[in-house]
Amino acid sequence: MYFQDESTENGPDPGAPFDPDIDAQLDSLREKLTEVIRMLIAKLFLLQNCSCLIYLANDYAVRWRRILKC
């Protein structure tokens, strides 16, 4: 049977000292990181849409080339 060591749990240590300045800095970093992640996700969606449009444009170009050759 597997028992998780309490020292490896994710979460605050109840016995650790609290520093409001560090806590405020961490909150600020979390907010910035969240904003960067949102921006990256939005850019990924744009790239995905662009790649779909490029694929469609190439597909139509190939079809028109076939039609014009006939």
CHARMM-style PDB file with segment names, atoms N, HN, CA, C and O in Angstrom:
ATOM      1  N   MET     1       0.844  -1.178   0.000  1.00  0.00      PROA
ATOM      2  CA  MET     1       0.000   0.000   0.000  1.00  0.00      PROA
ATOM      3  C   MET     1       0.889   1.240   0.000  1.00  0.00      PROA
ATOM      4  O   MET     1       1.923   1.263   0.667  1.00  0.00      PROA
ATOM      5  N   TYR     2       0.487   2.280  -0.752  1.00  0.00      PROA
ATOM      6  HN  TYR     2      -0.353   2.261  -1.294  1.00  0.00      PROA
ATOM      7  CA  TYR     2       1.280   3.493  -0.912  1.00  0.00      PROA
ATOM      8  C   TYR     2       0.765   4.578   0.019  1.00  0.00      PROA
ATOM      9  O   TYR     2      -0.424   4.896   0.015  1.00  0.00      PROA
ATOM     10  N   PHE     3       1.662   5.145   0.815  1.00  0.00      PROA
ATOM     11  HN  PHE     3       2.629   4.888   0.818  1.00  0.00      PROA
ATOM     12  CA  PHE     3       1.326   6.263   1.685  1.00  0.00      PROA
ATOM     13  C   PHE     3       2.133   7.466   1.243  1.00  0.00      PROA
ATOM     14  O   PHE     3       3.355   7.389   1.113  1.00  0.00      PROA
ATOM     15  N   GLN     4       1.452   8.581   1.012  1.00  0.00      PROA
ATOM     16  HN  GLN     4       0.459   8.644   1.118  1.00  0.00      PROA
ATOM     17  CA  GLN     4       2.148   9.784   0.579  1.00  0.00      PROA
ATOM     18  C   GLN     4       2.792  10.462   1.782  1.00  0.00      PROA
ATOM     19  O   GLN     4       2.174  10.639   2.831  1.00  0.00      PROA
ATOM     20  N   ASP     5       4.049  10.834   1.595  1.00  0.00      PROA
ATOM     21  HN  ASP     5       4.552  10.690   0.742  1.00  0.00      PROA
ATOM     22  CA  ASP     5       4.774  11.561   2.626  1.00  0.00      PROA
ATOM     23  C   ASP     5       4.195  12.966   2.723  1.00  0.00      PROA
ATOM     24  O   ASP     5       4.023  13.643   1.709  1.00  0.00      PROA
ATOM     25  N   GLU     6       3.896  13.400   3.937  1.00  0.00      PROA
ATOM     26  HN  GLU     6       4.035  12.850   4.760  1.00  0.00      PROA
ATOM     27  CA  GLU     6       3.293  14.719   4.122  1.00  0.00      PROA
ATOM     28  C   GLU     6       4.190  15.850   3.633  1.00  0.00      PROA
ATOM     29  O   GLU     6       3.685  16.914   3.275  1.00  0.00      PROA
ATOM     30  N   SER     7       5.486  15.654   3.609  1.00  0.00      PROA
ATOM     31  HN  SER     7       5.897  14.790   3.900  1.00  0.00      PROA
ATOM     32  CA  SER     7       6.399  16.711   3.190  1.00  0.00      PROA
ATOM     33  C   SER     7       6.345  16.958   1.678  1.00  0.00      PROA
ATOM     34  O   SER     7       6.831  17.988   1.208  1.00  0.00      PROA
ATOM     35  N   THR     8       5.759  16.025   0.906  1.00  0.00      PROA
ATOM     36  HN  THR     8       5.364  15.189   1.287  1.00  0.00      PROA
ATOM     37  CA  THR     8       5.692  16.204  -0.540  1.00  0.00      PROA
ATOM     38  C   THR     8       4.327  16.690  -1.014  1.00  0.00      PROA
ATOM     39  O   THR     8       4.110  16.835  -2.217  1.00  0.00      PROA
ATOM     40  N   GLU     9       3.417  16.939  -0.100  1.00  0.00      PROA
ATOM     41  HN  GLU     9       3.593  16.822   0.877  1.00  0.00      PROA
ATOM     42  CA  GLU     9       2.095  17.427  -0.490  1.00  0.00      PROA
ATOM     43  C   GLU     9       2.196  18.838  -1.036  1.00  0.00      PROA
ATOM     44  O   GLU     9       3.022  19.634  -0.591  1.00  0.00      PROA
ATOM     45  N   ASN    10       1.348  19.137  -2.003  1.00  0.00      PROA
ATOM     46  HN  ASN    10       0.677  18.491  -2.365  1.00  0.00      PROA
ATOM     47  CA  ASN    10       1.276  20.492  -2.530  1.00  0.00      PROA
ATOM     48  C   ASN    10       0.321  21.304  -1.668  1.00  0.00      PROA
ATOM     49  O   ASN    10      -0.833  20.924  -1.473  1.00  0.00      PROA
ATOM     50  N   GLY    11       0.802  22.395  -1.170  1.00  0.00      PROA
ATOM     51  HN  GLY    11       1.739  22.703  -1.329  1.00  0.00      PROA
ATOM     52  CA  GLY    11      -0.026  23.259  -0.341  1.00  0.00      PROA
ATOM     53  C   GLY    11       0.824  24.006   0.654  1.00  0.00      PROA
ATOM     54  O   GLY    11       1.987  23.673   0.876  1.00  0.00      PROA
ATOM     55  N   PRO    12       0.229  25.026   1.252  1.00  0.00      PROA
ATOM     56  CA  PRO    12       0.998  25.824   2.211  1.00  0.00      PROA
ATOM     57  C   PRO    12       1.316  25.035   3.478  1.00  0.00      PROA
ATOM     58  O   PRO    12       0.537  24.195   3.929  1.00  0.00      PROA
ATOM     59  N   ASP    13       2.453  25.328   4.018  1.00  0.00      PROA
ATOM     60  HN  ASP    13       3.086  26.010   3.652  1.00  0.00      PROA
ATOM     61  CA  ASP    13       2.856  24.727   5.284  1.00  0.00      PROA
ATOM     62  C   ASP    13       2.219  25.548   6.396  1.00  0.00      PROA
ATOM     63  O   ASP    13       2.523  26.734   6.524  1.00  0.00      PROA
ATOM     64  N   PRO    14       1.350  24.958   7.200  1.00  0.00      PROA
ATOM     65  CA  PRO    14       0.679  25.729   8.244  1.00  0.00      PROA
ATOM     66  C   PRO    14       1.638  26.327   9.280  1.00  0.00      PROA
ATOM     67  O   PRO    14       1.293  27.287   9.968  1.00  0.00      PROA
ATOM     68  N   GLY    15       2.830  25.761   9.386  1.00  0.00      PROA
ATOM     69  HN  GLY    15       3.110  24.981   8.827  1.00  0.00      PROA
ATOM     70  CA  GLY    15       3.798  26.274  10.352  1.00  0.00      PROA
ATOM     71  C   GLY    15       4.740  27.313   9.776  1.00  0.00      PROA
ATOM     72  O   GLY    15       5.571  27.860  10.501  1.00  0.00      PROA
ATOM     73  N   ALA    16       4.627  27.598   8.477  1.00  0.00      PROA
ATOM     74  HN  ALA    16       3.952  27.154   7.888  1.00  0.00      PROA
ATOM     75  CA  ALA    16       5.539  28.549   7.834  1.00  0.00      PROA
ATOM     76  C   ALA    16       5.163  29.979   8.203  1.00  0.00      PROA
ATOM     77  O   ALA    16       3.984  30.290   8.367  1.00  0.00      PROA
ATOM     78  N   PRO    17       6.165  30.849   8.333  1.00  0.00      PROA
ATOM     79  CA  PRO    17       5.868  32.253   8.636  1.00  0.00      PROA
ATOM     80  C   PRO    17       5.196  32.922   7.434  1.00  0.00      PROA
ATOM     81  O   PRO    17       5.459  32.557   6.288  1.00  0.00      PROA
ATOM     82  N   PHE    18       4.333  33.896   7.700  1.00  0.00      PROA
ATOM     83  HN  PHE    18       4.119  34.193   8.631  1.00  0.00      PROA
ATOM     84  CA  PHE    18       3.599  34.597   6.658  1.00  0.00      PROA
ATOM     85  C   PHE    18       4.225  35.963   6.417  1.00  0.00      PROA
ATOM     86  O   PHE    18       4.420  36.738   7.353  1.00  0.00      PROA
ATOM     87  N   ASP    19       4.536  36.253   5.172  1.00  0.00      PROA
ATOM     88  HN  ASP    19       4.377  35.624   4.411  1.00  0.00      PROA
ATOM     89  CA  ASP    19       5.098  37.548   4.804  1.00  0.00      PROA
ATOM     90  C   ASP    19       4.151  38.198   3.796  1.00  0.00      PROA
ATOM     91  O   ASP    19       4.049  37.727   2.663  1.00  0.00      PROA
ATOM     92  N   PRO    20       3.458  39.267   4.183  1.00  0.00      PROA
ATOM     93  CA  PRO    20       2.479  39.878   3.279  1.00  0.00      PROA
ATOM     94  C   PRO    20       3.103  40.432   2.003  1.00  0.00      PROA
ATOM     95  O   PRO    20       2.449  40.434   0.960  1.00  0.00      PROA
ATOM     96  N   ASP    21       4.355  40.903   2.054  1.00  0.00      PROA
ATOM     97  HN  ASP    21       4.886  40.901   2.901  1.00  0.00      PROA
ATOM     98  CA  ASP    21       5.009  41.419   0.852  1.00  0.00      PROA
ATOM     99  C   ASP    21       5.244  40.306  -0.166  1.00  0.00      PROA
ATOM    100  O   ASP    21       4.991  40.479  -1.358  1.00  0.00      PROA
ATOM    101  N   ILE    22       5.722  39.180   0.309  1.00  0.00      PROA
ATOM    102  HN  ILE    22       5.928  39.040   1.278  1.00  0.00      PROA
ATOM    103  CA  ILE    22       5.958  38.038  -0.579  1.00  0.00      PROA
ATOM    104  C   ILE    22       4.634  37.530  -1.129  1.00  0.00      PROA
ATOM    105  O   ILE    22       4.542  37.174  -2.304  1.00  0.00      PROA
ATOM    106  N   ASP    23       3.609  37.497  -0.285  1.00  0.00      PROA
ATOM    107  HN  ASP    23       3.683  37.786   0.669  1.00  0.00      PROA
ATOM    108  CA  ASP    23       2.295  37.051  -0.721  1.00  0.00      PROA
ATOM    109  C   ASP    23       1.750  37.977  -1.811  1.00  0.00      PROA
ATOM    110  O   ASP    23       1.168  37.503  -2.786  1.00  0.00      PROA
ATOM    111  N   ALA    24       1.932  39.281  -1.656  1.00  0.00      PROA
ATOM    112  HN  ALA    24       2.405  39.666  -0.863  1.00  0.00      PROA
ATOM    113  CA  ALA    24       1.475  40.245  -2.662  1.00  0.00      PROA
ATOM    114  C   ALA    24       2.255  40.076  -3.963  1.00  0.00      PROA
ATOM    115  O   ALA    24       1.678  40.164  -5.047  1.00  0.00      PROA
ATOM    116  N   GLN    25       3.558  39.834  -3.865  1.00  0.00      PROA
ATOM    117  HN  GLN    25       4.027  39.762  -2.985  1.00  0.00      PROA
ATOM    118  CA  GLN    25       4.371  39.609  -5.061  1.00  0.00      PROA
ATOM    119  C   GLN    25       3.929  38.344  -5.799  1.00  0.00      PROA
ATOM    120  O   GLN    25       3.841  38.321  -7.027  1.00  0.00      PROA
ATOM    121  N   LEU    26       3.654  37.300  -5.027  1.00  0.00      PROA
ATOM    122  HN  LEU    26       3.725  37.318  -4.030  1.00  0.00      PROA
ATOM    123  CA  LEU    26       3.189  36.052  -5.636  1.00  0.00      PROA
ATOM    124  C   LEU    26       1.843  36.248  -6.325  1.00  0.00      PROA
ATOM    125  O   LEU    26       1.633  35.728  -7.420  1.00  0.00      PROA
ATOM    126  N   ASP    27       0.938  36.985  -5.707  1.00  0.00      PROA
ATOM    127  HN  ASP    27       1.109  37.408  -4.818  1.00  0.00      PROA
ATOM    128  CA  ASP    27      -0.357  37.272  -6.332  1.00  0.00      PROA
ATOM    129  C   ASP    27      -0.169  38.037  -7.636  1.00  0.00      PROA
ATOM    130  O   ASP    27      -0.826  37.743  -8.634  1.00  0.00      PROA
ATOM    131  N   SER    28       0.729  39.019  -7.625  1.00  0.00      PROA
ATOM    132  HN  SER    28       1.263  39.257  -6.814  1.00  0.00      PROA
ATOM    133  CA  SER    28       1.004  39.799  -8.831  1.00  0.00      PROA
ATOM    134  C   SER    28       1.577  38.912  -9.930  1.00  0.00      PROA
ATOM    135  O   SER    28       1.183  39.025 -11.091  1.00  0.00      PROA
ATOM    136  N   LEU    29       2.495  38.041  -9.574  1.00  0.00      PROA
ATOM    137  HN  LEU    29       2.815  37.949  -8.631  1.00  0.00      PROA
ATOM    138  CA  LEU    29       3.086  37.122 -10.550  1.00  0.00      PROA
ATOM    139  C   LEU    29       2.045  36.157 -11.107  1.00  0.00      PROA
ATOM    140  O   LEU    29       2.058  35.844 -12.298  1.00  0.00      PROA
ATOM    141  N   ARG    30       1.140  35.685 -10.245  1.00  0.00      PROA
ATOM    142  HN  ARG    30       1.129  35.940  -9.278  1.00  0.00      PROA
ATOM    143  CA  ARG    30       0.065  34.791 -10.704  1.00  0.00      PROA
ATOM    144  C   ARG    30      -0.824  35.502 -11.718  1.00  0.00      PROA
ATOM    145  O   ARG    30      -1.195  34.922 -12.739  1.00  0.00      PROA
ATOM    146  N   GLU    31      -1.166  36.761 -11.436  1.00  0.00      PROA
ATOM    147  HN  GLU    31      -0.865  37.232 -10.607  1.00  0.00      PROA
ATOM    148  CA  GLU    31      -2.006  37.535 -12.355  1.00  0.00      PROA
ATOM    149  C   GLU    31      -1.294  37.745 -13.692  1.00  0.00      PROA
ATOM    150  O   GLU    31      -1.908  37.599 -14.749  1.00  0.00      PROA
ATOM    151  N   LYS    32      -0.010  38.085 -13.652  1.00  0.00      PROA
ATOM    152  HN  LYS    32       0.488  38.203 -12.793  1.00  0.00      PROA
ATOM    153  CA  LYS    32       0.752  38.284 -14.890  1.00  0.00      PROA
ATOM    154  C   LYS    32       0.844  36.985 -15.683  1.00  0.00      PROA
ATOM    155  O   LYS    32       0.684  36.979 -16.904  1.00  0.00      PROA
ATOM    156  N   LEU    33       1.104  35.891 -14.980  1.00  0.00      PROA
ATOM    157  HN  LEU    33       1.234  35.896 -13.988  1.00  0.00      PROA
ATOM    158  CA  LEU    33       1.205  34.596 -15.640  1.00  0.00      PROA
ATOM    159  C   LEU    33      -0.121  34.209 -16.281  1.00  0.00      PROA
ATOM    160  O   LEU    33      -0.144  33.689 -17.396  1.00  0.00      PROA
ATOM    161  N   THR    34      -1.213  34.458 -15.591  1.00  0.00      PROA
ATOM    162  HN  THR    34      -1.194  34.881 -14.685  1.00  0.00      PROA
ATOM    163  CA  THR    34      -2.539  34.170 -16.133  1.00  0.00      PROA
ATOM    164  C   THR    34      -2.783  34.979 -17.396  1.00  0.00      PROA
ATOM    165  O   THR    34      -3.314  34.453 -18.375  1.00  0.00      PROA
ATOM    166  N   GLU    35      -2.399  36.258 -17.386  1.00  0.00      PROA
ATOM    167  HN  GLU    35      -1.968  36.684 -16.592  1.00  0.00      PROA
ATOM    168  CA  GLU    35      -2.577  37.109 -18.562  1.00  0.00      PROA
ATOM    169  C   GLU    35      -1.725  36.623 -19.737  1.00  0.00      PROA
ATOM    170  O   GLU    35      -2.189  36.614 -20.877  1.00  0.00      PROA
ATOM    171  N   VAL    36      -0.492  36.223 -19.467  1.00  0.00      PROA
ATOM    172  HN  VAL    36      -0.115  36.230 -18.541  1.00  0.00      PROA
ATOM    173  CA  VAL    36       0.381  35.704 -20.525  1.00  0.00      PROA
ATOM    174  C   VAL    36      -0.196  34.418 -21.104  1.00  0.00      PROA
ATOM    175  O   VAL    36      -0.176  34.226 -22.320  1.00  0.00      PROA
ATOM    176  N   ILE    37      -0.701  33.550 -20.263  1.00  0.00      PROA
ATOM    177  HN  ILE    37      -0.717  33.706 -19.276  1.00  0.00      PROA
ATOM    178  CA  ILE    37      -1.293  32.291 -20.734  1.00  0.00      PROA
ATOM    179  C   ILE    37      -2.505  32.575 -21.607  1.00  0.00      PROA
ATOM    180  O   ILE    37      -2.674  31.948 -22.653  1.00  0.00      PROA
ATOM    181  N   ARG    38      -3.358  33.520 -21.189  1.00  0.00      PROA
ATOM    182  HN  ARG    38      -3.220  34.029 -20.340  1.00  0.00      PROA
ATOM    183  CA  ARG    38      -4.524  33.887 -22.007  1.00  0.00      PROA
ATOM    184  C   ARG    38      -4.085  34.414 -23.367  1.00  0.00      PROA
ATOM    185  O   ARG    38      -4.676  34.065 -24.389  1.00  0.00      PROA
ATOM    186  N   MET    39      -3.058  35.248 -23.384  1.00  0.00      PROA
ATOM    187  HN  MET    39      -2.578  35.532 -22.553  1.00  0.00      PROA
ATOM    188  CA  MET    39      -2.556  35.805 -24.634  1.00  0.00      PROA
ATOM    189  C   MET    39      -2.016  34.697 -25.538  1.00  0.00      PROA
ATOM    190  O   MET    39      -2.282  34.694 -26.740  1.00  0.00      PROA
ATOM    191  N   LEU    40      -1.262  33.761 -24.972  1.00  0.00      PROA
ATOM    192  HN  LEU    40      -1.046  33.763 -23.995  1.00  0.00      PROA
ATOM    193  CA  LEU    40      -0.716  32.656 -25.763  1.00  0.00      PROA
ATOM    194  C   LEU    40      -1.822  31.775 -26.329  1.00  0.00      PROA
ATOM    195  O   LEU    40      -1.741  31.340 -27.477  1.00  0.00      PROA
ATOM    196  N   ILE    41      -2.839  31.514 -25.543  1.00  0.00      PROA
ATOM    197  HN  ILE    41      -2.905  31.868 -24.610  1.00  0.00      PROA
ATOM    198  CA  ILE    41      -3.966  30.703 -26.022  1.00  0.00      PROA
ATOM    199  C   ILE    41      -4.659  31.408 -27.174  1.00  0.00      PROA
ATOM    200  O   ILE    41      -5.001  30.776 -28.174  1.00  0.00      PROA
ATOM    201  N   ALA    42      -4.872  32.724 -27.044  1.00  0.00      PROA
ATOM    202  HN  ALA    42      -4.595  33.237 -26.232  1.00  0.00      PROA
ATOM    203  CA  ALA    42      -5.504  33.489 -28.121  1.00  0.00      PROA
ATOM    204  C   ALA    42      -4.653  33.435 -29.387  1.00  0.00      PROA
ATOM    205  O   ALA    42      -5.193  33.282 -30.483  1.00  0.00      PROA
ATOM    206  N   LYS    43      -3.338  33.558 -29.256  1.00  0.00      PROA
ATOM    207  HN  LYS    43      -2.899  33.683 -28.366  1.00  0.00      PROA
ATOM    208  CA  LYS    43      -2.457  33.491 -30.422  1.00  0.00      PROA
ATOM    209  C   LYS    43      -2.466  32.098 -31.039  1.00  0.00      PROA
ATOM    210  O   LYS    43      -2.398  31.964 -32.261  1.00  0.00      PROA
ATOM    211  N   LEU    44      -2.550  31.075 -30.221  1.00  0.00      PROA
ATOM    212  HN  LEU    44      -2.605  31.183 -29.228  1.00  0.00      PROA
ATOM    213  CA  LEU    44      -2.626  29.714 -30.758  1.00  0.00      PROA
ATOM    214  C   LEU    44      -3.900  29.520 -31.568  1.00  0.00      PROA
ATOM    215  O   LEU    44      -3.874  28.889 -32.625  1.00  0.00      PROA
ATOM    216  N   PHE    45      -5.023  30.063 -31.077  1.00  0.00      PROA
ATOM    217  HN  PHE    45      -5.044  30.575 -30.219  1.00  0.00      PROA
ATOM    218  CA  PHE    45      -6.263  29.966 -31.834  1.00  0.00      PROA
ATOM    219  C   PHE    45      -6.148  30.710 -33.161  1.00  0.00      PROA
ATOM    220  O   PHE    45      -6.628  30.226 -34.187  1.00  0.00      PROA
ATOM    221  N   LEU    46      -5.514  31.886 -33.147  1.00  0.00      PROA
ATOM    222  HN  LEU    46      -5.125  32.279 -32.314  1.00  0.00      PROA
ATOM    223  CA  LEU    46      -5.319  32.629 -34.395  1.00  0.00      PROA
ATOM    224  C   LEU    46      -4.464  31.840 -35.378  1.00  0.00      PROA
ATOM    225  O   LEU    46      -4.776  31.770 -36.566  1.00  0.00      PROA
ATOM    226  N   LEU    47      -3.384  31.248 -34.875  1.00  0.00      PROA
ATOM    227  HN  LEU    47      -3.131  31.306 -33.909  1.00  0.00      PROA
ATOM    228  CA  LEU    47      -2.518  30.445 -35.747  1.00  0.00      PROA
ATOM    229  C   LEU    47      -3.261  29.242 -36.304  1.00  0.00      PROA
ATOM    230  O   LEU    47      -3.089  28.878 -37.467  1.00  0.00      PROA
ATOM    231  N   GLN    48      -4.083  28.632 -35.473  1.00  0.00      PROA
ATOM    232  HN  GLN    48      -4.223  28.928 -34.529  1.00  0.00      PROA
ATOM    233  CA  GLN    48      -4.855  27.486 -35.931  1.00  0.00      PROA
ATOM    234  C   GLN    48      -5.817  27.916 -37.031  1.00  0.00      PROA
ATOM    235  O   GLN    48      -5.956  27.224 -38.040  1.00  0.00      PROA
ATOM    236  N   ASN    49      -6.484  29.055 -36.843  1.00  0.00      PROA
ATOM    237  HN  ASN    49      -6.372  29.617 -36.023  1.00  0.00      PROA
ATOM    238  CA  ASN    49      -7.412  29.549 -37.856  1.00  0.00      PROA
ATOM    239  C   ASN    49      -6.664  29.911 -39.134  1.00  0.00      PROA
ATOM    240  O   ASN    49      -7.136  29.619 -40.233  1.00  0.00      PROA
ATOM    241  N   CYS    50      -5.503  30.544 -38.999  1.00  0.00      PROA
ATOM    242  HN  CYS    50      -5.119  30.781 -38.107  1.00  0.00      PROA
ATOM    243  CA  CYS    50      -4.708  30.902 -40.182  1.00  0.00      PROA
ATOM    244  C   CYS    50      -4.272  29.660 -40.937  1.00  0.00      PROA
ATOM    245  O   CYS    50      -4.330  29.625 -42.166  1.00  0.00      PROA
ATOM    246  N   SER    51      -3.840  28.647 -40.213  1.00  0.00      PROA
ATOM    247  HN  SER    51      -3.793  28.676 -39.214  1.00  0.00      PROA
ATOM    248  CA  SER    51      -3.387  27.435 -40.891  1.00  0.00      PROA
ATOM    249  C   SER    51      -4.556  26.762 -41.609  1.00  0.00      PROA
ATOM    250  O   SER    51      -4.364  26.170 -42.671  1.00  0.00      PROA
ATOM    251  N   CYS    52      -5.755  26.842 -41.052  1.00  0.00      PROA
ATOM    252  HN  CYS    52      -5.912  27.323 -40.189  1.00  0.00      PROA
ATOM    253  CA  CYS    52      -6.927  26.287 -41.735  1.00  0.00      PROA
ATOM    254  C   CYS    52      -7.221  27.078 -42.994  1.00  0.00      PROA
ATOM    255  O   CYS    52      -7.538  26.497 -44.032  1.00  0.00      PROA
ATOM    256  N   LEU    53      -7.120  28.402 -42.915  1.00  0.00      PROA
ATOM    257  HN  LEU    53      -6.863  28.874 -42.071  1.00  0.00      PROA
ATOM    258  CA  LEU    53      -7.361  29.240 -44.085  1.00  0.00      PROA
ATOM    259  C   LEU    53      -6.322  28.983 -45.166  1.00  0.00      PROA
ATOM    260  O   LEU    53      -6.656  28.924 -46.350  1.00  0.00      PROA
ATOM    261  N   ILE    54      -5.072  28.830 -44.770  1.00  0.00      PROA
ATOM    262  HN  ILE    54      -4.801  28.878 -43.809  1.00  0.00      PROA
ATOM    263  CA  ILE    54      -4.006  28.540 -45.739  1.00  0.00      PROA
ATOM    264  C   ILE    54      -4.266  27.195 -46.412  1.00  0.00      PROA
ATOM    265  O   ILE    54      -4.095  27.054 -47.623  1.00  0.00      PROA
ATOM    266  N   TYR    55      -4.678  26.217 -45.622  1.00  0.00      PROA
ATOM    267  HN  TYR    55      -4.817  26.332 -44.638  1.00  0.00      PROA
ATOM    268  CA  TYR    55      -4.981  24.902 -46.190  1.00  0.00      PROA
ATOM    269  C   TYR    55      -6.117  25.010 -47.202  1.00  0.00      PROA
ATOM    270  O   TYR    55      -6.033  24.453 -48.297  1.00  0.00      PROA
ATOM    271  N   LEU    56      -7.184  25.731 -46.833  1.00  0.00      PROA
ATOM    272  HN  LEU    56      -7.252  26.183 -45.944  1.00  0.00      PROA
ATOM    273  CA  LEU    56      -8.311  25.885 -47.747  1.00  0.00      PROA
ATOM    274  C   LEU    56      -7.902  26.626 -49.017  1.00  0.00      PROA
ATOM    275  O   LEU    56      -8.297  26.246 -50.119  1.00  0.00      PROA
ATOM    276  N   ALA    57      -7.109  27.686 -48.858  1.00  0.00      PROA
ATOM    277  HN  ALA    57      -6.788  27.995 -47.963  1.00  0.00      PROA
ATOM    278  CA  ALA    57      -6.659  28.451 -50.023  1.00  0.00      PROA
ATOM    279  C   ALA    57      -5.829  27.570 -50.953  1.00  0.00      PROA
ATOM    280  O   ALA    57      -5.995  27.620 -52.172  1.00  0.00      PROA
ATOM    281  N   ASN    58      -4.947  26.776 -50.387  1.00  0.00      PROA
ATOM    282  HN  ASN    58      -4.812  26.736 -49.397  1.00  0.00      PROA
ATOM    283  CA  ASN    58      -4.133  25.873 -51.207  1.00  0.00      PROA
ATOM    284  C   ASN    58      -4.999  24.820 -51.884  1.00  0.00      PROA
ATOM    285  O   ASN    58      -4.769  24.477 -53.044  1.00  0.00      PROA
ATOM    286  N   ASP    59      -5.984  24.312 -51.171  1.00  0.00      PROA
ATOM    287  HN  ASP    59      -6.170  24.591 -50.229  1.00  0.00      PROA
ATOM    288  CA  ASP    59      -6.880  23.312 -51.728  1.00  0.00      PROA
ATOM    289  C   ASP    59      -7.662  23.886 -52.906  1.00  0.00      PROA
ATOM    290  O   ASP    59      -7.792  23.240 -53.946  1.00  0.00      PROA
ATOM    291  N   TYR    60      -8.185  25.107 -52.738  1.00  0.00      PROA
ATOM    292  HN  TYR    60      -8.079  25.631 -51.894  1.00  0.00      PROA
ATOM    293  CA  TYR    60      -8.914  25.746 -53.837  1.00  0.00      PROA
ATOM    294  C   TYR    60      -7.986  26.045 -55.008  1.00  0.00      PROA
ATOM    295  O   TYR    60      -8.389  25.895 -56.162  1.00  0.00      PROA
ATOM    296  N   ALA    61      -6.765  26.463 -54.739  1.00  0.00      PROA
ATOM    297  HN  ALA    61      -6.438  26.585 -53.802  1.00  0.00      PROA
ATOM    298  CA  ALA    61      -5.808  26.738 -55.817  1.00  0.00      PROA
ATOM    299  C   ALA    61      -5.527  25.469 -56.618  1.00  0.00      PROA
ATOM    300  O   ALA    61      -5.479  25.503 -57.848  1.00  0.00      PROA
ATOM    301  N   VAL    62      -5.346  24.368 -55.929  1.00  0.00      PROA
ATOM    302  HN  VAL    62      -5.385  24.340 -54.931  1.00  0.00      PROA
ATOM    303  CA  VAL    62      -5.095  23.094 -56.616  1.00  0.00      PROA
ATOM    304  C   VAL    62      -6.301  22.717 -57.465  1.00  0.00      PROA
ATOM    305  O   VAL    62      -6.145  22.276 -58.603  1.00  0.00      PROA
ATOM    306  N   ARG    63      -7.491  22.886 -56.924  1.00  0.00      PROA
ATOM    307  HN  ARG    63      -7.617  23.245 -55.999  1.00  0.00      PROA
ATOM    308  CA  ARG    63      -8.703  22.554 -57.674  1.00  0.00      PROA
ATOM    309  C   ARG    63      -8.832  23.435 -58.920  1.00  0.00      PROA
ATOM    310  O   ARG    63      -9.160  22.930 -59.994  1.00  0.00      PROA
ATOM    311  N   TRP    64      -8.585  24.723 -58.796  1.00  0.00      PROA
ATOM    312  HN  TRP    64      -8.319  25.133 -57.923  1.00  0.00      PROA
ATOM    313  CA  TRP    64      -8.689  25.634 -59.937  1.00  0.00      PROA
ATOM    314  C   TRP    64      -7.632  25.311 -60.987  1.00  0.00      PROA
ATOM    315  O   TRP    64      -7.903  25.409 -62.183  1.00  0.00      PROA
ATOM    316  N   ARG    65      -6.446  24.933 -60.562  1.00  0.00      PROA
ATOM    317  HN  ARG    65      -6.226  24.853 -59.590  1.00  0.00      PROA
ATOM    318  CA  ARG    65      -5.415  24.551 -61.518  1.00  0.00      PROA
ATOM    319  C   ARG    65      -5.863  23.332 -62.318  1.00  0.00      PROA
ATOM    320  O   ARG    65      -5.647  23.258 -63.527  1.00  0.00      PROA
ATOM    321  N   ARG    66      -6.483  22.386 -61.636  1.00  0.00      PROA
ATOM    322  HN  ARG    66      -6.658  22.446 -60.653  1.00  0.00      PROA
ATOM    323  CA  ARG    66      -6.984  21.181 -62.325  1.00  0.00      PROA
ATOM    324  C   ARG    66      -8.081  21.541 -63.310  1.00  0.00      PROA
ATOM    325  O   ARG    66      -8.126  21.014 -64.421  1.00  0.00      PROA
ATOM    326  N   ILE    67      -8.970  22.444 -62.896  1.00  0.00      PROA
ATOM    327  HN  ILE    67      -8.933  22.872 -61.993  1.00  0.00      PROA
ATOM    328  CA  ILE    67     -10.079  22.851 -63.774  1.00  0.00      PROA
ATOM    329  C   ILE    67      -9.550  23.587 -64.985  1.00  0.00      PROA
ATOM    330  O   ILE    67      -9.997  23.342 -66.106  1.00  0.00      PROA
ATOM    331  N   LEU    68      -8.610  24.482 -64.775  1.00  0.00      PROA
ATOM    332  HN  LEU    68      -8.247  24.681 -63.865  1.00  0.00      PROA
ATOM    333  CA  LEU    68      -8.091  25.301 -65.881  1.00  0.00      PROA
ATOM    334  C   LEU    68      -7.267  24.495 -66.864  1.00  0.00      PROA
ATOM    335  O   LEU    68      -7.172  24.871 -68.032  1.00  0.00      PROA
ATOM    336  N   LYS    69      -6.669  23.398 -66.425  1.00  0.00      PROA
ATOM    337  HN  LYS    69      -6.747  23.093 -65.476  1.00  0.00      PROA
ATOM    338  CA  LYS    69      -5.869  22.555 -67.317  1.00  0.00      PROA
ATOM    339  C   LYS    69      -6.759  21.719 -68.233  1.00  0.00      PROA
ATOM    340  O   LYS    69      -6.328  21.304 -69.309  1.00  0.00      PROA
ATOM    341  N   CYS    70      -7.976  21.474 -67.820  1.00  0.00      PROA
ATOM    342  HN  CYS    70      -8.327  21.811 -66.946  1.00  0.00      PROA
ATOM    343  CA  CYS    70      -8.871  20.623 -68.629  1.00  0.00      PROA
ATOM    344  C   CYS    70      -9.426  21.342 -69.820  1.00  0.00      PROA
ATOM    345  OT1 CYS    70     -10.189  20.762 -70.591  1.00  0.00      PROA
TER     346      CYS     70
END
